[in-house]
Amino acid sequence: MYSGSLVFAQVMDLLPLKAFWRCMRRYPEQRPCRRFTCLDQFLCMAFAQLTGRESLRDIESCLRAVPTKLYHLGIRGTVCRTTLEV
């Protein structure tokens, strides 16, 4: 069994998270989030772009198909369409 990190996680490691958090401080959210953070949403949308997903339902069904791998992708929150719409 493979014990390293997933390809998506390796690609996301190349992104400068300091710049992401700087943008988050500069442009704060309108509503506070509880479980699904802005980083989780960014990772879901990046996953959707890299895999060619076409709709929120498609993104949700793909990510919910293997919930045990979400943690390894870096997504800590529960994925559903209402959280992806924000």
Secondary structure, DSSP 8 states (H G I E B T S, - for coil): ---S--HHHHHHHTS-HHHHHHHHHHS--SS--SSS-HHHHHHHHHHHHHHT--SHHHHHHHHHH-GGGHHHHT--S---HHHHH-
